[in-house]
Amino acid sequence: MINEIQKEKLRHFLAYPKMFVSDTEKWQIISFIHGFEFALDDNSITESISDFFQKTHNIFGSNSGWPYQVEQFADKNSIGWFESFKIVTEHVIN
């Protein structure tokens, strides 16, 4: 699991994503998160996102994994992909 310093860095990314990626387009966010987890040698962020969707919203990842779950939640709530990602990530890191 990520520590408090890493959580704070992730919160900073969520608040100011364009400091890290040129656009909040889905594939850039996915790449950033996978790079973040790779640097930590810990995939607990994406595992926690997937678990949250399964347990709280009955949205399962299938072969497309957590990005698909984020998309399903976004569609269900008529919000954008990044906003969906931001909502769930803030929840799982708090």
VOZA-556285 format. One line per field, with one value per atom (N, C-alpha, C): residue number from 1; residue in three letters; chain; y, z, x. Coordinates in Angstrom, 2 decimals. Layout:
BEGIN
seq (NUM; ...)
type (Ala; ...)
mol (A; ...)
north (Y; ...)
up (Z; ...)
east (X; ...)
END
This chain:
BEGIN
seq (1; 1; 1; 2; 2; 2; 3; 3; 3; 4; 4; 4; 5; 5; 5; 6; 6; 6; 7; 7; 7; 8; 8; 8; 9; 9; 9; 10; 10; 10; 11; 11; 11; 12; 12; 12; 13; 13; 13; 14; 14; 14; 15; 15; 15; 16; 16; 16; 17; 17; 17; 18; 18; 18; 19; 19; 19; 20; 20; 20; 21; 21; 21; 22; 22; 22; 23; 23; 23; 24; 24; 24; 25; 25; 25; 26; 26; 26; 27; 27; 27; 28; 28; 28; 29; 29; 29; 30; 30; 30; 31; 31; 31; 32; 32; 32; 33; 33; 33; 34; 34; 34; 35; 35; 35; 36; 36; 36; 37; 37; 37; 38; 38; 38; 39; 39; 39; 40; 40; 40; 41; 41; 41; 42; 42; 42; 43; 43; 43; 44; 44; 44; 45; 45; 45; 46; 46; 46; 47; 47; 47; 48; 48; 48; 49; 49; 49; 50; 50; 50; 51; 51; 51; 52; 52; 52; 53; 53; 53; 54; 54; 54; 55; 55; 55; 56; 56; 56; 57; 57; 57; 58; 58; 58; 59; 59; 59; 60; 60; 60; 61; 61; 61; 62; 62; 62; 63; 63; 63; 64; 64; 64; 65; 65; 65; 66; 66; 66; 67; 67; 67; 68; 68; 68; 69; 69; 69; 70; 70; 70; 71; 71; 71; 72; 72; 72; 73; 73; 73; 74; 74; 74; 75; 75; 75; 76; 76; 76; 77; 77; 77; 78; 78; 78; 79; 79; 79; 80; 80; 80; 81; 81; 81; 82; 82; 82; 83; 83; 83; 84; 84; 84; 85; 85; 85; 86; 86; 86; 87; 87; 87; 88; 88; 88; 89; 89; 89; 90; 90; 90; 91; 91; 91; 92; 92; 92; 93; 93; 93; 94; 94; 94)
type (Met; Met; Met; Ile; Ile; Ile; Asn; Asn; Asn; Glu; Glu; Glu; Ile; Ile; Ile; Gln; Gln; Gln; Lys; Lys; Lys; Glu; Glu; Glu; Lys; Lys; Lys; Leu; Leu; Leu; Arg; Arg; Arg; His; His; His; Phe; Phe; Phe; Leu; Leu; Leu; Ala; Ala; Ala; Tyr; Tyr; Tyr; Pro; Pro; Pro; Lys; Lys; Lys; Met; Met; Met; Phe; Phe; Phe; Val; Val; Val; Ser; Ser; Ser; Asp; Asp; Asp; Thr; Thr; Thr; Glu; Glu; Glu; Lys; Lys; Lys; Trp; Trp; Trp; Gln; Gln; Gln; Ile; Ile; Ile; Ile; Ile; Ile; Ser; Ser; Ser; Phe; Phe; Phe; Ile; Ile; Ile; His; His; His; Gly; Gly; Gly; Phe; Phe; Phe; Glu; Glu; Glu; Phe; Phe; Phe; Ala; Ala; Ala; Leu; Leu; Leu; Asp; Asp; Asp; Asp; Asp; Asp; Asn; Asn; Asn; Ser; Ser; Ser; Ile; Ile; Ile; Thr; Thr; Thr; Glu; Glu; Glu; Ser; Ser; Ser; Ile; Ile; Ile; Ser; Ser; Ser; Asp; Asp; Asp; Phe; Phe; Phe; Phe; Phe; Phe; Gln; Gln; Gln; Lys; Lys; Lys; Thr; Thr; Thr; His; His; His; Asn; Asn; Asn; Ile; Ile; Ile; Phe; Phe; Phe; Gly; Gly; Gly; Ser; Ser; Ser; Asn; Asn; Asn; Ser; Ser; Ser; Gly; Gly; Gly; Trp; Trp; Trp; Pro; Pro; Pro; Tyr; Tyr; Tyr; Gln; Gln; Gln; Val; Val; Val; Glu; Glu; Glu; Gln; Gln; Gln; Phe; Phe; Phe; Ala; Ala; Ala; Asp; Asp; Asp; Lys; Lys; Lys; Asn; Asn; Asn; Ser; Ser; Ser; Ile; Ile; Ile; Gly; Gly; Gly; Trp; Trp; Trp; Phe; Phe; Phe; Glu; Glu; Glu; Ser; Ser; Ser; Phe; Phe; Phe; Lys; Lys; Lys; Ile; Ile; Ile; Val; Val; Val; Thr; Thr; Thr; Glu; Glu; Glu; His; His; His; Val; Val; Val; Ile; Ile; Ile; Asn; Asn; Asn)
mol (A; A; A; A; A; A; A; A; A; A; A; A; A; A; A; A; A; A; A; A; A; A; A; A; A; A; A; A; A; A; A; A; A; A; A; A; A; A; A; A; A; A; A; A; A; A; A; A; A; A; A; A; A; A; A; A; A; A; A; A; A; A; A; A; A; A; A; A; A; A; A; A; A; A; A; A; A; A; A; A; A; A; A; A; A; A; A; A; A; A; A; A; A; A; A; A; A; A; A; A; A; A; A; A; A; A; A; A; A; A; A; A; A; A; A; A; A; A; A; A; A; A; A; A; A; A; A; A; A; A; A; A; A; A; A; A; A; A; A; A; A; A; A; A; A; A; A; A; A; A; A; A; A; A; A; A; A; A; A; A; A; A; A; A; A; A; A; A; A; A; A; A; A; A; A; A; A; A; A; A; A; A; A; A; A; A; A; A; A; A; A; A; A; A; A; A; A; A; A; A; A; A; A; A; A; A; A; A; A; A; A; A; A; A; A; A; A; A; A; A; A; A; A; A; A; A; A; A; A; A; A; A; A; A; A; A; A; A; A; A; A; A; A; A; A; A; A; A; A; A; A; A; A; A; A; A; A; A; A; A; A; A; A; A; A; A; A; A; A; A; A; A; A; A; A; A; A; A; A; A; A; A)
north (-1.19; 0.00; 1.24; 2.29; 3.50; 4.28; 4.97; 5.72; 7.13; 7.89; 9.22; 10.20; 10.13; 11.02; 10.70; 9.43; 9.03; 9.41; 9.28; 9.69; 11.20; 11.97; 13.41; 13.76; 13.05; 13.26; 12.93; 11.88; 11.50; 12.53; 13.05; 14.11; 15.35; 15.66; 16.79; 16.55; 15.33; 14.99; 15.16; 14.71; 14.83; 16.30; 17.12; 18.54; 19.32; 18.95; 19.67; 18.71; 17.97; 16.93; 17.47; 18.68; 19.20; 19.62; 19.53; 19.69; 18.42; 17.32; 16.02; 15.43; 15.71; 15.21; 16.39; 16.30; 17.43; 17.55; 16.45; 16.47; 15.42; 15.59; 14.62; 13.52; 13.27; 12.20; 10.85; 9.95; 8.64; 7.95; 7.82; 7.05; 7.71; 9.02; 9.70; 9.46; 9.47; 9.23; 7.79; 6.87; 5.45; 5.27; 5.87; 5.75; 6.35; 7.51; 8.14; 7.25; 6.73; 5.90; 4.62; 4.02; 2.81; 3.13; 4.27; 4.70; 4.99; 5.62; 5.92; 4.62; 3.66; 2.37; 1.62; 1.71; 1.05; 1.60; 2.92; 3.55; 3.12; 2.88; 2.45; 0.94; 0.22; -1.24; -1.74; -1.12; -1.39; -1.03; -2.01; -1.73; -1.63; -1.23; -1.17; -0.07; 0.94; 2.01; 1.45; 0.84; 0.31; -0.87; -1.67; -2.76; -2.20; -1.13; -0.51; 0.12; 0.72; 1.29; 0.19; -0.89; -2.00; -2.61; -2.83; -3.39; -2.48; -1.16; -0.20; -0.33; -0.36; -0.47; -1.78; -2.86; -4.16; -4.21; -3.76; -3.87; -2.81; -1.59; -0.47; -0.25; -0.50; -0.18; -1.39; -2.55; -3.77; -3.62; -2.93; -2.76; -3.58; -4.59; -5.50; -5.15; -5.43; -5.00; -5.76; -6.99; -7.86; -7.86; -8.08; -8.10; -6.71; -5.70; -4.32; -3.68; -4.33; -3.87; -2.59; -1.96; -0.78; 0.39; 0.62; 1.74; 1.58; 0.34; 0.06; 0.37; 0.02; 0.30; 1.81; 2.56; 4.03; 4.54; 3.99; 4.40; 4.07; 2.89; 2.50; 3.42; 3.76; 4.67; 6.05; 6.51; 7.81; 7.83; 6.79; 6.72; 6.68; 5.91; 5.76; 7.09; 7.93; 9.19; 10.43; 10.21; 11.29; 12.30; 11.77; 12.60; 12.12; 12.90; 12.52; 11.45; 10.81; 9.73; 10.22; 11.37; 11.85; 12.20; 12.79; 13.13; 11.86; 10.83; 9.53; 8.98; 9.01; 8.54; 9.32; 10.63; 11.50; 11.19; 11.02; 10.72; 9.44; 8.39; 7.10; 7.08; 7.71; 7.71; 8.50; 9.65; 10.40; 9.56; 8.80; 7.93; 6.84; 6.15; 5.02; 5.42; 6.64; 7.04; 7.75; 8.04; 8.67; 7.67)
up (0.00; 0.00; 0.00; -0.61; -0.70; 0.61; 0.87; 2.12; 1.97; 3.03; 3.04; 2.07; 1.93; 0.99; -0.44; -0.77; -2.10; -2.35; -1.32; -1.44; -1.70; -1.03; -1.24; -2.66; -3.19; -4.58; -5.54; -5.26; -6.10; -5.99; -4.81; -4.63; -5.44; -5.47; -6.25; -7.74; -8.19; -9.58; -9.89; -9.00; -9.22; -9.27; -8.46; -8.41; -9.60; -10.05; -11.12; -12.17; -12.84; -13.76; -14.92; -15.37; -16.53; -16.20; -14.94; -14.58; -14.92; -15.12; -15.32; -16.70; -17.25; -18.59; -19.39; -20.70; -21.52; -21.62; -21.35; -21.43; -20.45; -20.03; -19.11; -19.87; -21.08; -21.90; -21.24; -21.35; -20.71; -20.80; -22.01; -22.18; -21.53; -21.45; -20.76; -19.25; -18.71; -17.28; -16.95; -17.76; -17.56; -17.58; -18.56; -18.66; -17.43; -16.99; -15.83; -14.59; -14.36; -13.17; -13.23; -14.38; -14.49; -14.26; -14.74; -14.47; -13.00; -12.37; -10.93; -10.14; -10.48; -9.79; -10.09; -11.30; -11.66; -10.82; -10.68; -9.88; -8.42; -7.94; -6.55; -6.38; -7.50; -7.48; -6.65; -6.91; -6.11; -6.94; -7.21; -8.01; -7.15; -5.91; -5.00; -5.37; -6.10; -6.49; -7.45; -8.53; -9.51; -8.94; -8.09; -7.44; -6.55; -5.82; -4.94; -5.74; -6.88; -7.75; -8.23; -8.71; -9.22; -8.12; -6.96; -5.82; -5.41; -5.40; -5.03; -5.96; -7.26; -8.22; -8.06; -7.83; -7.68; -6.43; -5.32; -4.04; -3.85; -4.32; -4.06; -5.15; -6.41; -7.52; -8.40; -8.02; -8.79; -10.26; -10.47; -11.80; -11.85; -12.69; -12.77; -13.95; -13.81; -14.78; -16.07; -16.10; -17.25; -17.75; -19.02; -19.58; -19.72; -19.69; -19.88; -18.59; -17.46; -16.19; -15.65; -14.79; -14.07; -14.98; -16.14; -16.99; -17.50; -17.78; -18.22; -17.09; -15.87; -14.73; -14.55; -14.71; -14.63; -15.71; -16.91; -18.02; -17.74; -17.21; -16.90; -15.84; -14.82; -13.78; -14.37; -15.25; -15.90; -16.72; -17.51; -18.33; -17.46; -16.41; -15.49; -14.83; -14.58; -13.87; -14.77; -16.08; -17.07; -16.77; -16.51; -16.26; -17.17; -17.25; -18.06; -17.40; -18.22; -17.72; -16.60; -16.80; -15.79; -14.48; -14.59; -13.38; -12.62; -13.34; -12.72; -12.02; -12.72; -12.16; -10.90; -10.97; -9.85; -8.62; -8.83; -7.72; -7.00; -7.76; -7.13; -6.53; -7.19; -6.66; -5.36; -5.31; -4.06; -2.95; -3.29; -2.28; -1.79; -2.70; -2.28; -1.60; -1.82; -1.15; 0.19; 0.48; 1.78; 2.84)
east (0.84; 0.00; 0.89; 0.41; 1.21; 1.20; 2.28; 2.40; 1.81; 1.84; 1.22; 1.89; 3.19; 3.89; 3.46; 3.37; 2.94; 1.47; 0.65; -0.75; -0.84; -0.01; -0.01; 0.42; 1.38; 1.80; 0.67; -0.05; -1.18; -2.31; -2.55; -3.55; -3.15; -1.87; -1.38; -1.63; -1.39; -1.68; -3.17; -4.03; -5.47; -5.92; -5.30; -5.66; -5.09; -3.90; -3.20; -2.66; -3.53; -3.05; -2.22; -2.49; -1.76; -0.33; 0.04; 1.45; 2.23; 1.52; 2.16; 1.90; 0.73; 0.36; -0.20; -0.11; -0.55; -2.06; -2.77; -4.23; -4.77; -5.99; -6.58; -7.32; -6.87; -7.44; -7.12; -8.05; -8.00; -6.64; -6.09; -4.86; -3.64; -3.64; -2.54; -2.61; -3.82; -3.99; -3.62; -4.06; -3.72; -2.20; -1.54; -0.08; 0.61; 0.13; 0.73; 0.59; -0.60; -0.85; -0.02; 0.06; 0.89; 2.36; 2.83; 4.20; 4.42; 3.45; 3.52; 3.63; 2.78; 2.82; 4.12; 4.61; 5.86; 7.01; 7.05; 8.11; 8.02; 6.82; 6.63; 6.81; 6.81; 6.80; 5.61; 4.46; 3.26; 2.03; 1.18; -0.01; -1.27; -1.12; -2.26; -3.26; -2.83; -3.76; -4.81; -4.35; -5.30; -6.08; -5.47; -6.21; -7.31; -7.00; -7.99; -9.13; -8.80; -9.83; -10.77; -10.20; -11.00; -11.86; -11.27; -12.02; -13.17; -12.91; -13.95; -15.15; -14.90; -16.00; -16.76; -16.04; -16.70; -17.56; -17.01; -17.72; -18.79; -18.54; -19.44; -20.48; -20.10; -20.99; -21.32; -20.84; -21.10; -20.69; -19.56; -19.00; -17.71; -17.71; -16.57; -15.68; -14.40; -13.41; -13.34; -13.74; -13.62; -12.17; -11.98; -10.63; -10.03; -10.87; -10.40; -9.92; -10.12; -9.58; -10.19; -9.42; -9.91; -10.27; -9.58; -10.00; -11.44; -11.84; -13.20; -14.19; -13.82; -14.69; -14.87; -13.79; -13.87; -14.83; -14.72; -15.58; -17.06; -17.30; -18.68; -19.29; -18.51; -18.97; -19.24; -18.37; -18.54; -19.83; -20.05; -21.26; -22.52; -22.45; -23.60; -23.95; -22.96; -23.17; -23.10; -23.03; -22.98; -21.87; -20.69; -19.51; -18.39; -17.34; -16.19; -15.34; -14.49; -13.64; -12.72; -12.06; -11.13; -11.87; -13.03; -13.79; -14.16; -14.54; -14.84; -13.60; -12.47; -11.21; -10.84; -11.01; -10.67; -11.53; -12.83; -13.75; -13.34; -13.15; -12.84; -11.44; -10.48; -9.12; -9.03; -9.70; -9.74; -10.34; -11.36; -12.00; -11.04; -10.38; -9.55; -8.25; -7.75; -6.52; -6.77; -8.00; -8.31; -8.64)
END
